[in-house]
């Protein structure tokens, strides 16, 4: 049987770390793996395709570097090297939908809510507004508080 995969959207939000730590802990407890998703939205250079291509190449290289930096932390915390999924999509929501559609081993999307009374955070709000439809596939979404401590995560995961 293939391992259960936990999908985490790698972004620069303050709550990302809580989602990643929770996913790593859950993956370790069930012998699963973490998938780090980085969605690149297309550049807005319609007239200069060469410039657009260069910007997209640089963004992809930067995304790979960011995920490589996270890989050691994820492997140590989860017990397995993470999988990387870097993709271009018109929106983060569409990128998540495509990742889930292409990998049936992804069983849970892990998100963290924003902290400090700023609302749930842009990704959680977007999913609540647009819905969580994955082309007929049922996929649970776990939303954890963005300010969970390591001890609280250990108790929950």
C-alpha positions as CSV (number, residue, x, y, z in Angstrom):
1,X,0.0,0.0,0.0
2,X,1.3,3.4,-0.9
3,X,1.9,6.0,1.9
4,X,-0.7,8.5,2.7
5,X,0.3,12.0,1.5
6,X,-0.3,15.3,3.2
7,X,-0.4,18.3,0.9
8,X,1.0,21.6,2.2
9,X,1.0,24.8,0.2
10,X,4.5,26.3,0.5
11,X,4.1,30.0,0.6
12,X,5.5,32.9,2.6
13,X,2.6,33.3,4.9
14,X,3.2,33.5,8.7
15,X,0.9,30.5,9.2
16,X,2.8,28.2,6.7
17,X,5.1,26.9,9.4
18,X,2.3,25.6,11.6
19,X,0.7,23.8,8.7
20,X,4.0,22.3,7.8
21,X,4.9,21.2,11.3
22,X,1.4,19.6,11.7
23,X,1.6,17.8,8.4
24,X,5.1,16.5,9.2
25,X,3.9,15.2,12.6
26,X,0.8,13.5,11.1
27,X,2.9,12.0,8.3
28,X,5.3,10.6,10.8
29,X,2.6,9.1,13.0
30,X,1.0,7.2,10.1
31,X,4.0,6.4,8.0
32,X,3.0,9.0,5.4
33,X,4.8,11.6,3.3
34,X,4.6,15.4,2.9
35,X,4.0,16.9,-0.5
36,X,5.1,20.6,-0.7
37,X,3.2,22.5,-3.4
38,X,4.5,25.7,-4.8
39,X,2.1,27.4,-7.3
40,X,3.6,29.9,-9.7
41,X,1.1,32.3,-11.2
42,X,1.9,33.4,-14.8
43,X,3.7,36.6,-15.5
44,X,1.8,39.4,-17.2
45,X,4.1,40.0,-20.1
46,X,2.0,39.5,-23.2
47,X,4.2,41.4,-25.6
48,X,7.6,40.0,-24.7
49,X,7.4,36.3,-24.5
50,X,11.2,36.0,-24.0
51,X,11.0,38.2,-20.9
52,X,8.0,36.2,-19.7
53,X,9.9,32.9,-20.2
54,X,12.9,34.2,-18.3
55,X,10.8,35.4,-15.4
56,X,9.1,32.1,-15.2
57,X,12.4,30.2,-15.3
58,X,13.7,32.4,-12.5
59,X,10.6,31.9,-10.4
60,X,10.9,28.1,-10.9
61,X,14.5,28.2,-9.8
62,X,13.6,30.2,-6.7
63,X,10.8,27.9,-5.9
64,X,13.1,24.9,-6.2
65,X,15.6,26.6,-3.9
66,X,13.0,27.3,-1.3
67,X,11.7,23.8,-1.3
68,X,15.2,22.3,-1.1
69,X,15.8,24.4,2.0
70,X,12.7,22.9,3.6
71,X,13.5,19.4,2.6
72,X,15.9,18.6,5.4
73,X,13.5,20.0,8.0
74,X,10.6,18.0,6.6
75,X,12.6,14.8,6.4
76,X,13.8,15.1,10.0
77,X,10.3,15.9,11.3
78,X,8.3,13.4,9.2
79,X,10.8,10.6,8.8
80,X,10.7,10.8,5.0
81,X,11.9,13.1,2.3
82,X,9.2,15.4,1.0
83,X,7.9,15.3,-2.5
84,X,8.0,18.6,-4.4
85,X,5.2,19.8,-6.7
86,X,6.0,23.1,-8.5
87,X,3.4,24.1,-11.0
88,X,2.1,27.1,-13.0
89,X,-1.6,27.9,-12.5
90,X,-3.8,30.9,-12.9
91,X,-4.6,30.8,-9.2
92,X,-3.5,29.0,-6.0
93,X,-6.9,27.3,-5.9
94,X,-6.5,25.9,-9.4
95,X,-3.0,24.8,-8.6
96,X,-4.2,22.9,-5.6
97,X,-7.0,21.3,-7.6
98,X,-4.6,20.2,-10.3
99,X,-2.1,18.7,-7.8
100,X,-4.9,16.7,-6.1
101,X,-6.3,15.5,-9.4
102,X,-3.0,14.2,-10.6
103,X,-1.9,12.4,-7.4
104,X,-4.6,10.1,-5.9
105,X,-2.2,9.3,-3.0
106,X,-2.8,12.8,-1.6
107,X,-5.3,12.2,1.2
108,X,-5.4,15.4,3.2
109,X,-4.8,19.1,2.5
110,X,-3.3,20.7,5.5
111,X,-3.7,24.5,6.0
112,X,-3.2,26.8,8.9
113,X,-5.5,29.7,9.9
114,X,-4.1,33.2,10.3
115,X,-3.3,34.4,13.8
116,X,-4.1,37.7,15.5
117,X,-7.7,38.2,14.5
118,X,-6.9,38.9,10.9
119,X,-9.5,36.4,9.7
120,X,-8.8,32.9,8.6
121,X,-6.1,33.8,6.1
122,X,-6.2,34.3,2.4
123,X,-6.0,30.6,1.4
124,X,-8.6,29.4,3.9
125,X,-10.9,32.2,3.0
126,X,-10.5,31.5,-0.7
127,X,-11.3,27.8,-0.2
128,X,-14.3,28.7,1.9
129,X,-15.5,31.1,-0.8
130,X,-14.8,29.0,-3.9
131,X,-15.5,25.7,-2.3
132,X,-13.4,22.6,-2.0
133,X,-14.3,20.7,-5.1
134,X,-11.6,18.5,-6.6
135,X,-13.5,17.2,-9.6
136,X,-15.7,14.8,-7.7
137,X,-12.9,13.5,-5.5
138,X,-13.4,13.8,-1.8
139,X,-10.4,15.2,0.1
140,X,-10.5,16.3,3.7
141,X,-9.0,19.7,4.5
142,X,-7.4,20.1,7.9
143,X,-7.2,23.7,9.1
144,X,-5.0,24.1,12.2
145,X,-4.5,27.3,14.2
146,X,-1.5,29.2,12.9
147,X,0.0,29.8,16.3
148,X,0.2,26.1,17.5
149,X,3.3,25.3,19.5
150,X,5.3,22.2,19.0
151,X,3.9,20.7,22.1
152,X,0.3,21.4,21.0
153,X,1.0,19.9,17.6
154,X,2.5,16.8,19.2
155,X,-0.6,16.4,21.3
156,X,-2.9,16.8,18.3
157,X,-1.0,14.9,15.6
